[in-house]
Amino acid sequence: MGLHSKVTPVNEDRPVTECGIRVSWLCSWAKVVEQDLGPDATTGEVCAQLVIPSTSSKRCRYVDIIEPENVGSPHYFISHTWSWRFAMLVEVVAQRLQHEPDSFVWLDICAINQNKYEDKGELQLDDISHLASVVRKAKTTLFCLDEEGKTLTRIWCLFEIWHTVKAKGPAGLEILAYKMPDLKQLFEGLDVSRAAASLESDRVRILAEIAADIGHTQLSLGIKEALVASAEHEAQQALSLDASTSAAHDDATALRAAKACNKATNVMLAAGKYNMAEKYSSKQYALYGRLLGPEHPDTLESKHFIALSLNFQGKHAEAEGKLRQVIELQQKVLGPEHFLTIRSMSNLAVTMGEQGRHAEAEGVQRQVLELMQKTLGYEHPDTLACMVGLAASLGRQGKLTEAEAMEQQLLTSRQKVLGPEHPDTISIMSNLARTVGQQGRHDRAGVMQQQVLELMQKVLGPEHPSTLTGMNNLAGTLGQLGKFSEAEAIQRQVLELQQKVQGVEHPLTLLSMSNLASTLHQQGKFVEAETMQRQVLELVQKALGPEHPLTLTGMNNLAGTLGQLGKHAEAETMQQQVLGLRRKVLGLEHPETLASMCNLSETLRQLNKFAETEDLQRQVLDLQQKMLGPAHPLVLRSMNNLAWILGRLDRHIEAETMQRQVLELVQKALGPEHPLTLTGMNNLAGTLGQLGKHAEAETMQQQVLGLRRKVLGLEHPETLASMCNLSETLRQLNKFAETEDLQRQVLDLQQRLELMQKVLGLEHPGTLAGMSNLAQTLSQLGRHDEAEGVLQMVLELQKKVMGPEHLLTIRSMRNLAETLGQLGKHTEAKIMQQQVLELQQKVLGPEHPDTLASMSNLAQPVGKQDEAEAKEEQVLNSKCKERRPRTRDEKKWSLGLAKCLPCHL
């Protein structure tokens, strides 16, 4: 068993499938290797400095010079990377097989003839061609994970997993590790097609074999599933064995079960199976508590894993409670500056942030950062990661300038320490681009995200999860720029890749489906959006449970689309459910709970329940001001929404006061050209118009239009909306006194309509609203036949896009009926009015103000609609005291964008 054995080859005729070595011999040999080569020698160095020199003269395998009694048919196949320390490899194998010293393991450096790797490195075809047979022959493959997880990046190791699972299923695979690596990043980046090999010829040959059989992408997914199933199988077996011996107090069996549960917990967290991670971390915690006591570091680590599992499932309050218990004991047992204590504090900050307590999270993160800088140094990866989390907390509090400065500092540091193409450098570039976009600099954000995406595709590959996230981020920015069709195309590509790479039910796949549905919603494709959102909700409920935050987000998004389709009653019911669950799961003051209150108030507004809407909006505003401060963007949004409600209640003076406050705060916080500042100016101008201050409104709208042209571009939807709003104000000032002015308005409307059709598409709600405005102006010019043609087109498109029962579809039918009456087509008008009434009774109810208005109109003799208007107002005002009297134009033209509908911040 010396370094250079003098034994004459005795096993040369033994087939490679019978070249296992005895475990006890392997352990003894490892001690000799350590004495001669040192404890840090890698497996590759053992091969180069011992195996090859010992066999070169005979050009044989190392097993050929081992005593015959120590060579036999393998029970276990060892899959490993040659870069791992040989002593560590043998230690994890020996520990696993401590009760089987006479079993045989198949180890490649001994079983394969290493002397044939010469010159151009041709494959040892006579031995390697039988590798799959060896894997099938052994009862179990021991997949040995090194601390860095390189085993999952080597093509030979992945090849061995593949053949193991093909032959025996996941039960034939067992993971061994001295210290579990960070599996999450490894799982996300696992890509067979990018796996490495010492010899390119090996890599090409194996990839070709995989491509001809299962395909690279499917194998990548299959390996992840196999590792999950293997870890679960091992844990279940170990737990069953512990249960059967618990009466005998077999500590060794219990310890093995605890370690198996630890392994399963790590694998489940990496795979996104958080409920299973909670299950095994809880088992691990109970076992370690029984064996080691409640304050042992391993017991506390188990409890830490329970907290992580809970947090990923959205059980943030429960996770926080356990983390606080862990930190208290770690500070006592390990000390406040121990790495594990600091890590638990960092995760506590994350949990606080998930609950919307960003100011508290910031405080903890600053403590963690100070400790890390002291104990690890300023440029340690963990210190930089802490700064990333702190910058995110600043951003969530609206401290965008400070967040941007910190992210820029991080980017400079990472470029210096890690290089411009390191994944961590690219990640912080992505964060910086997001922060830039949150400040309204969407063009700059888009350029940065394009750079990030190109780097990710180069460094990580086109199908890596981080690359797909980069594509999603770019699509989001394109949506902010009004480029919805481009955003949709990218999101469809992302979704297809994620379904292929990660599976249909993976959380990131579901998130991509949700993003795509939102883009469809923004384009007015509400029916398609509803279909996709229902699919997402069903999958999320199945994968994560009915109370998971992502499930509630799915319900919330679906409710928003139902509202757009005019299904306000169903939307209200769903939003009430979401609000109740978010109050229960997240708490009253969580941002998502407040968002639910905002969404519900919008639906109540759609149902003309303005008093309820105001009450709910005031609750939201009070809570946000308490938590976020008076100048936070979310606070300003709520103030804007409340001001709009006040306007609907005919309390325009109160609305004006509040909108001026909003505008002053937004200008101070974000600058005079920020999109949210322009939205605030636009909303204030609308209120000024309601107060009859048309000249002041015109001045402000001219400013908004000029700035939106400059900041967003001529074809941006918000620029087009500004043009519509300004034209309405001009109409109020001119009152269509001169035909020339009216003709010019028609031309302007037609030009804007062409732009809308180009930018948004013919079926977008904004385009349809523009067409409705055009029809209104044509009617006011007496060109009712042209108005009828436009309205017929609007109605046909709305029925297709929004459905026949959508409120906007019904309002268009009402507008068309009015135009038919103007043309003397009274029979057609009467038929359509009857259809409108039936739809309103079904959708809105018999006592809704719009239903009552239709009943009043339909009750009048043909041609005497104008006489009925005073009576109509009397009926409406008696039935709906909150409702302000409508102008003639509002009664006829309920759809137009020119009414300055609320542009929520």
Residue pairs with C-beta under 8 A, 6 or more apart in sequence:
1 25
1 28
1 29
1 32
2 32
3 32
3 33
3 36
3 50
3 53
3 54
4 50
4 53
4 54
5 54
5 65
5 66
7 65
7 66
7 67
8 65
9 58
9 60
9 64
9 65
10 64
10 65
10 67
10 68
11 19
11 61
11 63
11 64
11 65
11 66
11 68
11 71
12 60
12 61
12 64
14 63
14 64
14 71
15 130
16 111
16 112
16 126
16 127
16 130
16 131
16 133
16 134
17 73
17 74
17 130
17 133
17 134
17 137
18 71
18 72
18 73
18 74
19 61
19 63
19 71
19 74
19 106
19 110
19 111
20 71
20 72
20 73
20 74
20 75
20 76
20 104
20 105
20 106
20 111
20 138
21 63
21 66
21 70
21 71
21 104
21 105
21 106
21 107
21 110
21 111
22 69
22 70
22 71
22 72
22 101
22 102
22 103
22 104
23 93
23 94
23 97
23 100
23 101
23 102
23 103
23 104
23 105
24 101
24 102
25 66
25 67
25 70
26 90
26 93
26 94
26 105
26 107
27 90
27 94
27 101
30 86
30 87
30 90
30 94
33 41
33 46
33 50
33 86
33 87
34 41
34 87
36 50
37 45
37 46
37 49
37 50
37 86
39 85
39 87
40 85
40 87
41 49
41 85
41 86
41 87
42 82
42 83
42 84
42 85
42 86
43 80
43 81
43 82
43 83
43 84
43 85
43 86
43 89
43 109
44 82
44 83
45 86
46 86
46 109
47 82
47 109
47 114
51 62
51 109
51 110
51 114
52 114
52 115
54 62
54 65
55 61
55 62
55 64
55 65
55 113
55 114
55 115
56 115
58 64
58 65
59 113
59 115
59 116
60 113
60 115
61 110
61 111
61 112
61 113
61 114
61 127
62 109
62 110
62 111
62 114
63 71
63 110
63 111
66 110
71 104
72 104
73 104
73 137
74 104
74 105
74 106
74 134
74 137
74 138
75 100
75 103
75 104
75 105
75 138
75 139
75 140
76 93
76 97
76 103
76 104
76 105
76 106
76 138
76 139
76 140
76 141
76 142
77 105
77 106
77 134
77 135
77 138
77 140
77 141
77 142
77 160
77 164
78 89
78 93
78 105
78 106
78 107
78 108
78 141
78 142
78 144
79 141
79 142
79 143
79 144
79 151
79 156
79 157
79 160
79 161
79 164
80 89
80 144
80 146
80 151
80 157
81 144
81 146
81 150
81 151
81 154
81 157
82 109
82 198
83 146
83 150
84 144
84 146
84 150
84 151
88 146
88 178
89 144
91 178
92 144
92 176
92 177
92 178
93 105
93 142
93 144
93 176
96 142
96 174
96 176
97 103
97 105
105 142
106 134
106 138
111 127
111 134
112 124
112 127
112 128
113 124
113 126
113 127
114 124
116 122
116 124
117 124
117 199
121 198
121 199
121 201
122 201
123 199
123 201
123 202
123 205
131 159
131 160
131 163
132 163
135 141
135 160
135 163
135 164
135 167
136 163
136 167
136 168
139 168
139 172
140 168
140 172
140 173
140 174
141 160
141 161
141 164
141 172
141 173
141 174
142 174
142 176
143 151
143 157
143 160
143 161
143 173
143 174
143 175
143 176
143 227
143 230
144 151
144 176
144 177
145 151
145 152
145 175
145 176
145 177
145 180
145 181
146 177
146 178
146 181
147 178
147 179
147 181
148 181
149 181
149 182
149 183
149 186
151 157
152 158
152 186
152 190
152 223
153 186
153 195
153 196
154 195
154 196
154 197
155 192
155 195
155 196
155 197
155 202
155 203
155 206
155 207
156 197
156 202
156 206
158 192
158 195
158 219
158 223
159 206
159 210
161 173
161 223
161 226
161 227
162 210
162 214
162 219
162 222
162 223
164 172
164 173
164 226
165 172
165 173
165 222
165 223
165 226
169 229
170 225
170 226
170 227
170 228
170 229
170 230
170 233
171 229
171 230
171 233
173 226
173 227
173 230
174 230
174 234
175 227
175 230
175 231
175 234
175 263
175 267
177 263
180 262
180 263
180 266
183 266
183 267
183 269
183 270
184 269
184 270
186 270
187 224
187 270
187 271
188 464
188 465
188 466
189 460
189 464
189 465
189 466
190 220
190 223
190 224
191 216
191 220
191 461
191 463
191 464
192 207
192 210
192 216
192 217
192 219
192 220
192 223
193 207
193 216
193 217
193 220
193 461
194 461
195 203
196 203
197 203
197 206
207 216
210 216
210 219
214 222
217 463
217 500
217 501
220 501
221 501
221 502
221 503
224 271
227 267
227 271
228 267
228 268
228 271
228 273
231 260
231 263
231 264
231 266
231 267
231 268
232 264
232 268
232 276
234 260
234 263
234 264
235 257
235 260
235 261
235 263
235 264
235 280
235 283
237 260
238 253
238 256
238 257
238 259
238 260
238 261
239 257
239 260
239 261
239 283
241 253
241 256
241 257
242 250
242 253
242 254
242 256
242 257
242 287
245 253
246 254
251 291
254 287
254 290
254 291
255 287
255 291
257 283
257 287
258 283
258 284
258 287
258 288
258 291
258 298
258 302
261 280
261 281
261 283
261 284
261 287
262 280
262 284
262 302
262 305
264 276
264 277
264 280
265 277
265 280
265 281
265 284
265 305
265 309
268 274
268 276
268 277
268 280
268 309
269 277
269 305
269 308
269 309
269 312
272 312
272 506
272 507
274 309
274 312
274 313
274 544
275 309
275 313
275 545
277 305
277 308
277 309
277 312
278 306
278 309
278 310
278 313
281 302
281 303
281 305
281 306
281 308
281 309
282 306
284 302
284 305
285 299
285 302
285 303
285 305
285 306
288 296
288 298
288 299
288 302
289 299
289 302
292 298
292 299
293 299
294 329
295 329
295 332
295 333
296 333
297 330
297 333
297 334
297 340
300 326
300 329
300 330
300 333
300 340
301 340
303 322
303 325
303 326
304 322
304 323
304 326
304 340
304 344
304 347
306 322
307 319
307 320
307 322
307 323
307 326
307 347
307 351
308 319
308 347
310 316
310 318
310 319
310 322
311 319
311 347
311 350
311 351
311 354
313 544
313 545
313 548
314 354
314 544
314 547
314 548
314 549
314 550
314 585
314 586
315 585
316 351
316 354
316 355
316 586
317 355
317 587
319 351
320 348
320 351
320 352
320 355
323 344
323 347
323 348
323 351
324 348
326 344
327 341
327 344
327 345
327 348
330 338
330 340
330 341
330 344
331 341
334 340
334 341
335 341
336 371
337 371
337 374
337 375
339 375
342 368
342 371
342 372
342 375
345 364
345 367
345 368
345 371
346 364
346 365
346 368
346 386
346 389
348 364
349 361
349 362
349 364
349 365
349 368
349 389
349 393
350 361
350 389
352 358
352 360
352 361
352 364
353 361
353 392
353 393
353 396
355 586
355 587
355 590
356 586
356 589
356 590
356 591
356 592
356 594
356 627
357 627
358 393
358 396
358 397
359 397
359 627
361 393
362 390
362 393
362 394
362 397
365 386
365 389
365 390
365 393
366 390
368 386
369 383
369 386
369 387
369 390
372 380
372 382
372 383
372 386
373 383
376 382
376 383
377 383
379 413
379 417
381 424
384 410
384 413
384 414
384 417
384 424
387 406
387 409
387 410
388 407
388 410
388 427
388 428
388 431
390 406
391 403
391 406
391 407
391 410
391 431
391 435
392 403
392 431
394 400
394 402
394 403
394 406
395 403
395 434
395 435
395 438
397 628
397 632
398 628
398 631
398 632
398 633
398 634
398 669
400 435
400 438
400 439
401 439
403 435
404 432
404 435
404 436
404 439
407 428
407 431
407 432
407 435
408 432
410 428
411 425
411 428
411 429
411 432
414 422
414 424
414 425
414 428
415 425
418 424
418 425
419 425
420 455
421 455
421 458
421 459
422 459
423 459
423 460
423 466
426 452
426 455
426 456
426 459
426 466
427 466
429 448
429 451
429 452
429 455
430 449
430 452
430 469
430 470
430 473
432 448
433 445
433 448
433 449
433 452
433 473
433 477
434 445
434 473
436 444
436 445
436 448
437 445
437 446
437 476
437 477
437 480
439 670
439 674
440 670
440 673
440 674
440 675
440 676
440 711
442 477
442 480
442 481
443 481
445 477
445 480
446 474
446 477
446 478
446 481
449 470
449 473
449 474
449 477
450 474
452 470
452 473
453 467
453 470
453 471
453 474
456 464
456 466
456 467
456 470
457 467
460 466
460 467
461 467
462 497
463 497
463 500
463 501
465 498
465 501
465 502
465 508
468 494
468 497
468 498
468 501
468 508
468 512
469 508
471 490
471 491
471 493
471 494
472 490
472 491
472 494
472 511
472 512
472 515
474 490
475 486
475 487
475 488
475 490
475 491
475 494
475 515
475 519
476 487
476 515
478 484
478 486
478 487
478 490
479 487
479 519
479 522
481 712
481 713
481 716
482 712
482 715
482 716
482 717
482 718
482 759
482 760
484 519
484 522
484 523
484 760
485 523
485 761
487 519
488 516
488 519
488 520
488 523
491 512
491 515
491 516
491 519
492 516
494 512
495 509
495 512
495 513
495 516
498 506
498 508
498 509
498 512
499 509
502 508
502 509
503 509
504 539
505 539
505 542
505 543
507 543
507 544
507 550
510 536
510 539
510 540
510 543
510 550
510 554
511 550
513 532
513 535
513 536
513 539
514 533
514 536
514 553
514 554
514 557
516 532
517 529
517 532
517 533
517 536
517 557
517 561
518 529
518 557
520 526
520 528
520 529
520 532
521 529
521 557
521 560
521 561
521 564
523 760
523 761
523 763
523 764
524 760
524 761
524 763
524 764
524 765
524 766
524 768
524 801
524 802
525 763
525 801
526 561
526 564
526 565
526 801
526 802
526 803
526 806
527 565
527 801
527 802
527 803
529 561
530 558
530 561
530 562
530 565
533 554
533 557
533 558
533 561
534 558
536 554
536 557
537 551
537 554
537 555
537 558
540 548
540 550
540 551
540 554
541 551
541 554
544 550
544 551
545 551
546 581
547 581
547 584
547 585
549 585
549 586
549 592
552 578
552 581
552 582
552 585
552 592
552 596
553 592
555 574
555 577
555 578
556 575
556 578
556 595
556 596
556 599
558 574
559 570
559 571
559 574
559 575
559 578
559 599
559 603
560 571
560 599
562 568
562 570
562 571
562 574
563 571
563 602
563 603
563 606
564 802
564 806
565 802
565 803
565 805
565 806
566 802
566 803
566 805
566 806
566 807
566 808
566 809
566 810
566 843
567 805
568 603
568 606
568 607
568 807
568 843
569 607
571 603
572 600
572 603
572 604
572 607
575 596
575 599
575 600
575 603
576 600
578 596
578 599
579 593
579 596
579 597
579 600
582 590
582 592
582 593
582 596
583 593
586 592
586 593
587 593
588 623
589 623
589 626
589 627
591 634
594 620
594 623
594 624
594 634
597 616
597 617
597 619
597 620
598 617
598 620
598 637
598 638
598 641
600 616
601 612
601 613
601 616
601 617
601 620
601 641
601 645
602 613
602 641
604 610
604 612
604 613
604 616
605 613
605 645
605 648
606 807
607 844
608 848
608 849
608 880
608 882
608 883
610 645
610 648
610 649
610 882
610 883
611 649
611 882
613 645
614 642
614 645
614 646
614 649
617 638
617 641
617 642
617 645
618 642
620 638
621 635
621 638
621 639
621 642
624 632
624 634
624 635
624 638
625 635
628 634
628 635
629 635
630 665
631 665
631 668
631 669
633 669
633 670
633 676
633 905
636 662
636 665
636 666
636 669
636 676
636 680
636 905
637 904
637 905
639 658
639 659
639 661
639 662
640 658
640 659
640 662
640 679
640 680
640 683
640 902
640 904
640 905
641 902
641 904
642 658
643 654
643 655
643 656
643 658
643 659
643 662
643 683
643 687
644 655
644 683
644 902
644 904
646 652
646 654
646 655
646 658
647 655
647 686
647 687
647 690
648 884
649 882
649 884
650 884
652 687
652 690
652 691
653 691
655 687
655 690
656 684
656 687
656 688
656 691
659 680
659 683
659 684
659 687
660 684
662 680
662 683
662 684
662 905
663 677
663 680
663 681
663 684
666 674
666 676
666 677
666 680
666 905
667 677
667 680
670 676
670 677
671 677
672 707
673 707
673 710
673 711
675 711
675 712
675 718
676 905
678 704
678 707
678 708
678 711
678 718
679 718
679 903
679 904
679 905
680 905
681 700
681 703
681 704
682 700
682 701
682 704
682 721
682 722
682 725
682 900
682 903
683 900
683 902
683 903
684 700
685 696
685 697
685 700
685 701
685 704
685 725
685 729
685 900
686 697
686 725
686 900
688 694
688 696
688 697
688 700
689 697
689 728
689 729
689 732
689 900
694 729
694 732
694 733
695 733
697 729
698 726
698 729
698 730
698 733
701 722
701 725
701 726
701 729
702 726
704 722
704 725
705 719
705 722
705 723
705 726
708 716
708 718
708 719
708 722
709 719
712 718
712 719
713 719
714 755
715 755
715 758
715 759
716 759
717 756
717 759
717 760
717 766
718 903
720 752
720 755
720 756
720 759
720 766
720 770
721 766
721 897
721 903
723 748
723 752
724 752
724 769
724 770
724 773
724 896
724 897
724 898
725 897
725 898
725 900
727 745
727 748
727 749
727 773
727 898
728 896
728 898
728 899
728 900
730 745
731 745
731 898
734 741
736 742
736 780
736 781
739 781
742 777
742 780
742 781
743 781
745 777
746 774
746 777
746 778
746 781
749 770
749 773
749 774
749 777
750 774
752 770
753 767
753 770
753 771
753 774
756 764
756 766
756 767
756 770
757 767
760 766
760 767
761 767
762 797
763 797
763 800
763 801
765 801
765 802
765 808
766 897
768 794
768 797
768 798
768 801
768 808
768 895
769 895
769 896
769 897
770 897
771 790
771 793
771 794
772 790
772 791
772 794
772 812
772 815
772 893
772 895
772 896
773 893
773 896
773 897
773 898
774 790
775 786
775 787
775 790
775 791
775 794
775 815
775 819
776 787
776 815
776 889
776 892
776 893
776 896
778 784
778 786
778 787
778 790
779 787
779 819
779 822
784 819
784 822
784 823
785 823
787 819
788 816
788 819
788 820
788 823
791 812
791 815
791 816
791 819
792 816
794 812
794 895
795 809
795 812
795 813
795 816
798 806
798 808
798 809
798 812
799 809
802 808
802 809
803 809
804 839
805 839
805 842
805 843
807 843
807 844
808 895
810 836
810 839
810 840
810 843
810 850
811 894
811 895
812 895
813 832
813 835
813 836
813 839
814 833
814 836
814 854
814 894
815 892
815 893
815 894
815 895
816 832
817 829
817 832
817 833
817 836
818 829
818 865
818 892
820 826
820 828
820 829
820 832
821 829
821 862
821 863
821 865
826 862
826 863
827 862
829 862
830 858
830 862
833 854
833 857
833 858
834 858
836 854
837 851
837 854
837 855
837 858
840 848
840 850
840 851
840 854
841 851
844 850
844 851
845 851
847 879
849 876
849 879
849 880
849 883
852 872
852 875
852 876
852 879
853 872
853 875
853 876
853 891
855 875
856 868
856 871
856 872
856 875
857 865
857 868
857 872
859 868
860 867
860 868
869 888
869 891
872 891
873 885
873 886
876 883
876 885
876 886
877 883
877 885
890 899
